[in-house]
Amino acid sequence: MSSLDSIREVRIALTVERFDQAVEFYRDRLRLPVVEQWQTAEGNGVILALGPHTTLELFDATQADFVDRMEVGRRVSGPVRLALSVQDAEAVAGAFEQAGAQLLSQPKKMPWGDYNARVETPDGMQVTIYQAATAEHNM
């Protein structure tokens, strides 16, 4: 069994220039259900449900910068990033690296409690691999 068999959720993370307009479109016009939303000094974000195991995460530029700094130490991602919820962030990050992705950061605890790693695939896609704070973790 591959460590990728344990992917619990696929999240499409978009950094948008007009955050309020994007939220209004996806949440209000398309009526995607809100899973979580926040407004903090670090930025604004909202997670919307797309299906049973798929979400859309909208960030303003300030929030995207904050997440990049926490995961990698500097601003590195573009307007689209994937995030995969997994049982074992270390094993999945290792599987990505063995397959040819560049490891940008080892799994580490984030201020919000999750363990996140960041990789870049050979085609340039940034992928956050995260182990939710509620999952068992032996780091």
N, C-alpha and C positions, 0 to 999 in steps of 0.2 A: 504494500500500500504506500502510495506517495504521500509526502507531507502536505501536498496540495489538495489531497482528498478531504482535508479537514477545514476547508474554507467555509466559514459560517455565513459570511455576508460579503457582497461586492458593493463598494461605495464608489460612486463617480463624484469626484470633488472638483467643482468649478470655481475659479476665482473670477469674479465679475466686476466690471467697472461701475455699473449702476445696480448696486445691491438691492435697494428698495424696489426698483423696477423688476428685477429678476424674481424676487420673492413674490411680488404681486402676480407675475405671470404664472409661475409654477404652483404656488400655493392657492392663490385666489381664482385665477382663470382656469387652470387645469385641475384644480381641487386636489392636489396631492396632499395627503395627510402629513401633518407635522409630527415628527418623532421627537425632535428637540430643537430649541432655538435659544440664542443668547446674544446679549449686547454687553460687552465688557470694554475695559480700557485697551485690551489687546485686539479688539475687533469684533465684528458681527458675523454670526453664522446661523445657519438653519439646516437641519437634516430633514429631508422629506422622503416618505416611503414611495418606492416605485413598484414593489412587489414583495413577495414573501421573504426574500433574502437579498434585496437590492435597494439601495438608497441613493439619493442625490443630495450632496452636501454643497451648499452655496456659501462662499466666503467673500467678504470684501477684501481689498488689497492688504489692509492692516492685519486682518486675521491670518491671511495666507503667509504674510511675512513672519508673524509670530509662530505659526506651526513650523515653517521651514527652519527658523532659528532654534526651536526646541528640538526638532528631529535631526537636523544636519549642522546647525551652527551658523547658517547664512541663508540668504534667499537664493533658491535654486530651481524651484518648480515653475512651470509655465501655467497657462490658464486651465489646463486639464491634468488631473492626477487621479490615479486609481488608488483605492485603499481596500485591503483585504483583511477581514476579521478572521483570525485563525486561533487554533488551540495552542500552538507553540511557535511564537514569533521567531525564535532563534533557529529552529529547524527549517522553517519556510524561507527565511532570509538566506540560510545556507543553501537550500535547494535552488533559489534564484541565482545565487552567486556561482554555484557549480554549473548551472546552465548557461552562464556567460553574462549575467547582469553584473553591473558594478555596484558594490556595497557602499553606499554613501554614509550610513551610520548603523552601528550595531544596535540591537534592541536595548532600549533604556527606558526607565520610568519617566512618564510625562507628568506635568503638573496636574492633569485631570485624572491620573491614576493608571492609564493604560501603559503597556509596554510597546513601544513603536520602534521599528527599523525602517530605513528608507533605502530603496535600490533604484537603479536606473537600468532599464532594459537596453539591449543593443540598438534598438530603434529610437531611443531617447525618451521613452515614457517613464515618468516618475511613478513609483509604486510605494505606498506606505503599507507596511505589513504590521498589523496591530493585534495585540492580544489584550482583549478587554479586561478591565480591572476586576470584573467579577469571575473571570476564568482562573482556574488553578495555575499558579506560576511558581516555579522553583528557581528563580534567578537570584 
